[in-house]
Amino acid sequence: MDRIREISQTQRVMAFVATCIEASARTLQVPYREVFDRMMRVGLIERYIVPYYGTLHTMSRENVVDDVLGCLSAWEERLCHQ
């Protein structure tokens, strides 16, 4: 009988980050790499998704995508005006 392998908290968070990127890309109908690059440019992954994982992962996928994309747009806009 195979044992179920436990994954670390870091692995859970990184899987969630990947899900956020892929679901956002699907919603925008663009390649996931485009969304990843945009998120990296403004620091969204390390300054928002990872720190707020505890809250974000309790939300529905649709709400997470809406929240993440809204934040991404706002942060990109703010970056443009600096």
C-alpha positions as CSV (number, residue, x, y, z in Angstrom):
1,M,0.0,0.0,0.0
2,D,1.4,3.4,-1.0
3,R,1.7,6.0,1.7
4,I,0.3,9.4,1.0
5,R,3.1,11.9,0.8
6,E,2.7,15.1,2.8
7,I,3.7,18.3,1.1
8,S,5.2,21.2,2.9
9,Q,3.6,24.6,3.5
10,T,5.9,26.1,0.9
11,Q,4.8,23.6,-1.7
12,R,1.1,24.3,-0.9
13,V,1.7,28.1,-1.3
14,M,3.6,27.7,-4.5
15,A,0.9,25.4,-5.9
16,F,-1.6,28.1,-5.0
17,V,0.5,30.8,-6.7
18,A,0.6,28.6,-9.9
19,T,-3.2,28.3,-9.7
20,C,-3.6,32.0,-9.4
21,I,-1.4,32.6,-12.4
22,E,-3.1,30.0,-14.6
23,A,-6.6,30.9,-13.6
24,S,-5.9,34.6,-14.2
25,A,-4.4,33.8,-17.6
26,R,-7.4,31.7,-18.5
27,T,-9.7,34.6,-17.5
28,L,-7.7,37.1,-19.6
29,Q,-7.3,34.6,-22.4
30,V,-3.5,35.1,-22.5
31,P,-0.5,32.8,-22.0
32,Y,0.3,32.1,-18.4
33,R,3.8,33.5,-18.9
34,E,2.3,36.9,-19.7
35,V,0.5,37.0,-16.4
36,F,3.5,35.7,-14.5
37,D,5.7,38.4,-16.1
38,R,3.2,41.1,-15.2
39,M,2.9,39.9,-11.6
40,M,6.7,39.7,-11.2
41,R,7.1,43.2,-12.6
42,V,5.0,44.7,-9.9
43,G,5.9,42.3,-7.1
44,L,2.4,40.9,-6.8
45,I,3.5,37.3,-6.0
46,E,5.9,38.1,-3.2
47,R,4.1,41.2,-1.8
48,Y,0.5,40.0,-2.1
49,I,-0.3,36.4,-3.0
50,V,2.3,34.8,-0.8
51,P,1.8,37.0,2.3
52,Y,-2.0,36.8,2.1
53,Y,-2.2,33.1,1.1
54,G,-4.0,32.4,4.4
55,T,-6.9,34.6,3.4
56,L,-6.8,34.1,-0.3
57,H,-6.9,30.3,-0.4
58,T,-10.2,30.3,1.6
59,M,-11.9,32.3,-1.2
60,S,-13.6,30.8,-4.3
61,R,-11.4,30.6,-7.4
62,E,-13.5,33.2,-9.1
63,N,-13.2,35.7,-6.2
64,V,-9.4,35.1,-6.0
65,V,-9.0,35.7,-9.7
66,D,-11.1,38.9,-9.5
67,D,-9.1,40.1,-6.5
68,V,-5.7,39.2,-8.0
69,L,-6.5,40.8,-11.3
70,G,-7.9,43.9,-9.7
71,C,-4.8,44.2,-7.6
72,L,-2.6,43.6,-10.6
73,S,-4.3,46.4,-12.6
74,A,-4.1,48.8,-9.7
75,W,-0.4,48.1,-9.0
76,E,0.5,48.4,-12.7
77,E,-1.4,51.7,-12.9
78,R,0.5,53.0,-9.8
79,L,3.8,51.9,-11.3
80,C,3.1,53.8,-14.5
81,H,2.5,57.0,-12.6
82,Q,5.7,56.9,-10.6
